[in-house]
Structures are given as C-alpha cells and as structure tokens.
Amino acid sequence: MNKLLITLAIVSFSGLTAFAQSKKYNDIKPDTAKVHYIHREDPNDAYIFNFNIHKNVVYVNEQVTTHIIMPENIKLVDISTDNIIGNQCEDNVVRIKPAGRMFDHELAGTITVIGERHIAQFNVVYVKGPAKANSVYNIDISACRRYTNPDISMPKAEMARYAWAISTLPNHYNNLHYSKYGIRVAVNNIYSIGDYFFIDFSLYNKTNIPYDINEIRVKLSDKKETKATNSQTIELTPVYVQNLAKRFKKAYRNVLVLDRLTFPDEKILTLEISENQISGRVLYIPIEYSDILNADGFDARLMKRFSAIK
C-alpha cells in the first residue's frame, strides 16, 4: 500500500513538472490589473524630483522604437531600470526600447527627463501589441515641473519663438546696409532681450546666380586695421541661429542670437557671410556700438507676436 502511494505521488509530481515546463509565455492569461508593479519601491531610493510631479504613461514594445520629444533641449535623462534601454539621439529627443519581452501592461520603470528649465517624469509600461506602443511621444510642457537653472537664462525654444516673432516685424534700421556683387545686405532690427542680442538681417540678390552660404561669422575687431601687435579680432559664436538654409535665389532673412556684450567705440561688430565657392562672394554688415545701444527692448508689439507663436 505504501509503495502504491509513493508511486502515485511520484507520477503526480512528474505530471505537474511536465505541465510547468510545457507552459509557455503565450499561455499566461492576463489578469484584470492595468499595470503589474513587479517590485515595491524603497523610500530611500525615491527620486528627488518625484514629489508633486504628475507622471504620464509611455507605452513601449520590443519591436517599436519610442521617441520622446522635449519642447526644449535636454540636459539629462535618467532611466531607473535595466529593463529599458535608450539614448539621446538629438538635442531634444530621447529614444527608448524595452530590453526584452515582458508581461502585457507590466511596469518597466520610470524615466526622468530634465530640460533647460523643466523636469518631466514618465511611467514606462510594456504592451504586448506593437500597434499599442508609442512610436512618438511629445512631452506637454504644461505637465512638467519648472525649476531654476543658473546656467540657462533663456531656453533655446524660447529663443526660437522670439526670433520668429522678430522676423515678422517691419524694418527699424535703415542705415545698416552693404551692397556688393549685386547683393544687398541690411540689418532689419536689433533687440535686447534678457541677456541676449537678437540681430535680424536680410540679403537681397539682384543677380540671376543663386547664393550658396558657406558660413556666417560674427567678429569684433578694430575699426582701423593696423599692423600693430595690439590689433585684435575676436570671433563671437551665436548661441542660436534661426534660419539654417544654405542657399537662396532672391531673398534671405535670418536672426542671430548673441550673448549681450559691450565694446568700446574703437571696435566694430561685423557680420560676415561667405559663399560656398573658392572664388566666393563675401558680404559684410558693419554694426557700430551706437547701433547696439539703440537696440529695442521687449515691448507690447513683440509680446503680441511672441504669444501668437506656439
């Protein structure tokens, strides 16, 4: 009798083992829970930015690359788990994927995206169907938490909105122009906003030959070039350039953003536009310090146009 019971027990145990081994991932029945929280978060591991931040949900699948787009440049991306892989592929874009297969609607982890002025957090949830995953996820700036960044006085996205608003305004400067090779170069407006100068300029081509832009350079140099050793030219790097077009036929308009600066009357600020050819046409726009001093400030008219640009 005892031998019979032992034999039946062995057979039953073997059957259960065989059933467990034959049970596949596809045979697992999903339950009614929307999200499977696999582990309980230790309060000591909580992120400093978790407090009072609304977390949206990004759905991912191993067959879909999910692109998260921030409305401003990204300074840091923190992925809380090895279940998610990814990298920053552009200044304001992060791409992610689950590291492998997971349960349907399983919580893969949390992502924190820190921009120039805002912080956003997301719960990343795995979905079994690729069609249900987000291929592109745009971060809503209103759902982010704003923070003070001493290194960023104005985000690039805000610079872009100011630049577009300025480029729609009529000309205020009529004396800043230069003509050569059948091309007229003119400064339209100069605005001083925050810690930056916005220089709005245009090029008008009267010839039938298109102009191929090689580079636009900004230089601060002596008005009278001499051979003296104390003669010095300083090249300034724009922090933002609105128009990245490299060719135009008849008209071209652009806005450069420079760090706010002061310089003596002996110096002159020059915009240099060179053509993408060996014997290229080089154009110059000289800007006196007195013109910089007359730069417009942030007024109601600019505010109205700025608010209209989303």
Helices and strands as residue ranges (DSSP letters): H 2-22, G 25-27, G 43-45, E 55-60, E 66-69, E 74-79, E 84-90, E 93-98, E 106-115, E 118-126, G 130-132, E 136-138, G 141-143, E 145-146, H 156-167, E 177-180, E 183-193, E 196-205, E 211-222, E 234-236, E 240-241, E 247-248, E 251-259, E 267-275, E 282-287, H 289-293, H 300-308
